[in-house]
Amino acid sequence: MPGPHNGWVAWQAGGKLAKAFAVMNTSAPEIVIVGAGVAGLAAAAAVRAQGRSALVLEAKGRVGGRAWTTRPAELGRVPFDHGASWLHEAEQNPLADLAKAAGRRLLDTERMRSRRLFVGGRLATPAEEDAYRQAYDAIVASVHARAAQGPDISLAEALRPYADNPWAPTIAAWEGAIIAAADAEVLSLKDWAVNSLEGQNLAVPDGLGALVADLLAPQAGEIRLNCPVRLIRWQEPNGAVVLETARGTLHARAAIVTVSTGVLAAGGIAFRPELPAPTQEAIHALPMGLLSKIAFRLREPEQSGLPASCAIFRQRHSFAEPAVIFHARPFGRDSVVSFFGGRTAWDLAKAGPQAAEDFVRAEWRAIFGAGADGWLAPGAVHTEWGTDPEVLGAYCYARPGQAEARARLAEPLAEGRLIFAGEACHTGLGGTVGGAYLSGWEAAQLVASRV
């Protein structure tokens, strides 16, 4: 497809892979990239594709950021993505192109997935399934039309005319807490609409985080891990940018900052001089949402009678009722992954892992009955993005009335010597690894044209 990532695909196909990363370099880089997530790795690769030197600084001891795959013992050592799990909008997602070019196996989740909708403790009837689908299509289409007209409001306000529809709370939970990682009450309608995911979703059986580490990190060149940036002085004499890190001070011609808006809002990196008011306002207009996962191993996968890659959820009876979605037997494996987001996820992050696990198990019993609790083996894998000080959330959303904040945050400062990038800065694929990649690549192009 046309787009700025095609240069990367061609560069990769030419075999110009930089194998050595996480290597210290004594020479001063032209461009320093803060953060080794998808945006940072993409930015570094784009800088190097222009024949310029780049250095990536990462606070964590690994690459990938919120795209992170492990093989937990609790799940039988199968791949588990703690963060990003899908290549959304595959038709315009550069990571899908890269994965295909590398011969990686990708699966169309919509073709694989089946669904079990429960109503009042029982499986929905065919008529109820049809009613749910029809309500979803009609309400979402109407709300999209509302987003194109008039001032920006919250998604909840746009849904208010449908409050009497018995499926409206379930739709609000899906579109808000589960997909956007924030409740409908706090979501900008226009930002929700422009970042809606309507294309093909591809899954990576070996883990999306592993794909990022394998394909993107080698392209990025030099990466210094365990090297948090404390202060960025971005208007030094002669156009220099100075970065003070836990491992010393660096000078560069420009800096691309890809850390989350949660870290920026919390003052995780100081800036001297302070960032301009429009940039600070954009950061605070894009708070972090939270989508948490807890994964369990199924004792006897066949006992449940659930097919592979089955989405399980129940009708929500009020807008205040918490929502949990289960993904049972992903890729045919003997596991169940639960998803819960928004205010519920934040509350449970504060309450602790045991409270979160108890909550999810109670939801499982509410769907399948008390006896089904025994289907889940003891022990679980928890994601912890809400309490991770180097992230402080899953991905960001725009507050009502702040639909333009992503574009404002992406505007270069100091004639391009300082620029922010990441999923928060992309309009259209906000909150996704595809958006992070494109934002990082585009930021590098802006730096190259101005510095």
MOMOSUL-V87450 format. One record per pair of residues at least 24 apart in sequence whose ideal C-beta (glycine too) atoms are under 7 Angstrom apart, sorted by the first residue. I is the first residue (numbers start at 0). J is the second residue. D is the distance in whole Angstrom. If there is no record, write none. Layout:
i = <I:I>
j = <J:J>
d = <D:D>
This chain:
i = <0:0:2:3:3:3:3:4:4:4:4:4:6:7:7:7:7:8:8:8:10:11:11:11:12:16:16:17:17:17:17:18:20:20:20:20:20:20:21:21:21:22:23:24:24:27:27:28:28:28:28:29:29:30:30:30:30:30:31:31:31:31:31:32:32:33:33:33:33:33:34:34:34:35:35:35:36:36:36:36:36:36:37:37:37:37:37:37:37:37:38:38:38:38:38:38:38:39:39:40:40:40:40:41:41:41:41:42:42:42:42:42:42:42:43:43:44:44:44:45:45:45:46:47:49:53:54:54:55:55:55:56:56:56:56:57:57:57:57:58:58:58:59:59:60:60:61:62:62:62:63:63:63:65:65:65:66:66:66:66:67:68:68:68:68:71:73:73:73:73:74:74:74:74:75:75:77:77:78:78:78:79:79:80:80:80:81:82:82:83:83:84:85:85:85:86:86:86:86:87:87:87:87:88:88:88:88:89:89:89:89:90:90:91:92:93:93:93:94:94:94:95:97:98:98:101:103:103:104:105:105:105:106:106:106:107:107:108:108:108:109:111:112:112:113:113:113:114:114:115:115:116:117:117:117:118:118:130:131:134:134:134:135:135:138:138:138:143:145:146:146:146:151:151:151:151:151:151:152:152:153:153:153:153:153:153:154:154:154:154:155:155:157:158:168:168:168:168:168:169:169:171:172:172:175:176:176:176:176:177:177:177:177:179:179:180:180:180:180:180:180:180:180:181:181:181:182:182:185:186:187:187:187:187:187:187:188:189:190:190:190:193:193:194:194:194:194:204:207:228:229:229:230:230:231:231:232:233:233:233:233:233:234:234:238:240:240:252:252:253:253:253:253:253:254:255:255:255:255:255:256:257:257:257:259:259:259:259:259:260:260:260:260:260:261:261:261:261:262:262:262:265:275:277:278:278:281:281:281:282:284:284:284:284:285:285:285:285:285:285:286:286:286:287:287:287:287:287:288:288:288:288:288:288:288:289:289:289:289:289:289:289:289:289:290:290:290:290:291:291:291:291:291:291:291:291:292:292:292:292:293:293:293:293:293:293:294:294:294:294:294:295:295:295:295:295:296:296:296:297:297:297:297:297:298:298:298:300:300:302:303:303:307:311:313:323:323:335:344:345:348:348:352:355:394:394:395:395:395:405:409:411:411:414:415:415:415:415:416:418:418:418>
j = <90:91:93:437:440:441:444:93:96:436:437:440:48:44:48:93:440:96:97:100:48:97:100:218:100:217:218:47:217:218:220:217:216:217:219:220:221:222:222:223:224:221:223:54:221:250:251:52:53:54:251:251:252:251:252:253:255:446:56:242:249:251:254:255:257:228:254:256:257:258:64:257:258:62:64:222:63:64:65:66:257:435:64:66:211:215:432:435:436:439:257:420:421:435:436:438:439:257:439:215:216:218:219:215:436:439:440:255:257:420:439:440:442:443:219:220:215:218:219:440:443:444:443:220:447:220:221:223:219:221:222:223:226:228:244:222:223:224:226:226:227:389:224:389:224:225:224:212:216:222:208:211:212:384:390:393:207:208:211:432:208:206:207:208:209:380:296:378:379:380:294:296:334:380:296:333:332:334:205:206:209:294:380:206:207:208:382:208:384:207:432:207:200:201:202:200:201:203:433:196:200:431:433:196:198:428:433:198:199:200:201:198:199:198:433:433:436:437:432:433:436:201:214:203:210:214:203:210:204:201:202:203:201:202:204:199:201:200:201:202:200:308:308:310:306:308:309:309:310:309:311:312:313:314:366:313:314:166:166:164:166:170:166:170:164:167:170:192:188:188:189:192:187:188:189:399:400:402:188:399:183:184:185:186:188:399:183:186:188:191:183:184:188:183:315:316:317:318:320:314:315:318:315:322:341:322:340:341:343:322:324:338:340:288:396:288:289:290:340:341:393:394:396:288:341:396:341:342:398:396:397:398:399:400:401:402:399:402:396:397:402:426:427:427:428:429:430:330:432:268:268:269:269:271:268:270:271:270:412:413:416:417:272:413:416:416:417:416:450:415:416:417:446:450:417:418:420:442:443:446:419:420:421:439:287:390:391:392:421:285:286:287:395:423:287:390:391:392:389:390:391:391:412:407:408:412:404:407:408:408:397:398:401:404:395:397:404:405:408:423:395:396:398:391:392:393:394:395:340:341:392:393:394:395:396:340:341:344:345:348:384:385:392:393:338:340:344:393:339:340:344:347:348:355:382:385:336:337:338:382:337:355:356:359:379:381:334:335:336:379:380:334:335:375:376:379:333:334:376:333:334:335:374:375:373:374:376:328:333:374:327:374:331:366:366:359:362:375:385:385:385:386:381:381:422:430:422:423:430:429:438:445:449:449:445:446:449:450:450:442:445:446>
d = <7:6:7:7:5:6:6:3:7:7:7:6:6:6:7:7:7:6:6:6:5:7:7:7:7:5:7:7:6:7:5:6:6:6:6:6:6:4:5:7:5:6:7:7:5:5:7:5:6:4:6:6:5:6:7:5:7:6:6:6:6:4:5:5:7:5:6:5:6:6:6:4:5:4:7:5:6:2:6:7:6:6:6:6:6:7:5:4:5:7:4:5:4:4:7:5:4:4:6:4:6:7:4:7:5:4:5:5:7:6:4:7:5:5:4:6:7:4:5:5:3:7:5:5:5:6:5:7:5:7:4:5:5:6:6:6:7:5:6:7:4:5:7:6:5:5:7:6:5:6:5:5:5:7:6:7:5:4:4:6:4:3:7:3:4:5:6:5:6:5:6:5:5:6:6:7:5:7:5:4:6:6:6:5:5:5:5:7:7:5:5:6:5:7:6:7:4:7:7:5:5:5:6:6:4:6:6:6:4:7:5:5:6:7:4:7:5:6:6:6:6:6:6:7:6:6:7:6:6:4:7:6:7:5:6:6:6:5:7:5:6:4:5:6:5:7:5:7:5:6:5:6:4:7:5:7:5:7:5:6:4:7:7:6:7:7:6:5:7:5:5:4:6:6:5:6:5:5:5:6:7:6:7:6:6:4:4:4:5:5:4:4:5:6:4:6:6:5:7:5:4:6:5:4:6:6:4:3:7:6:6:6:5:6:5:3:6:4:5:6:5:6:7:4:5:4:4:5:6:6:4:6:5:7:6:5:7:4:7:4:4:6:6:6:7:4:6:5:7:6:7:7:5:6:6:5:5:6:7:6:6:4:6:6:6:5:7:7:5:6:5:7:5:5:6:5:6:5:7:6:5:5:5:6:6:5:6:6:7:5:7:6:5:5:4:6:3:4:7:7:6:6:7:6:7:7:4:4:4:6:6:5:4:4:4:6:5:7:7:5:6:7:7:6:2:7:7:5:7:7:6:6:6:7:5:6:7:4:5:7:6:5:5:5:6:4:6:5:6:7:4:7:7:7:5:7:6:6:6:5:5:6:6:5:5:5:6:7:5:6:4:7:5:4:6:5:6:5:4:5:6:6:6:7:7:6:5:6:4:6:7:6:4:7:6:6:4:7:7:6:4:6:5:7:5:4:7:5:7:6:7:5:6:6:6:5:3:5:6:5:6:6>
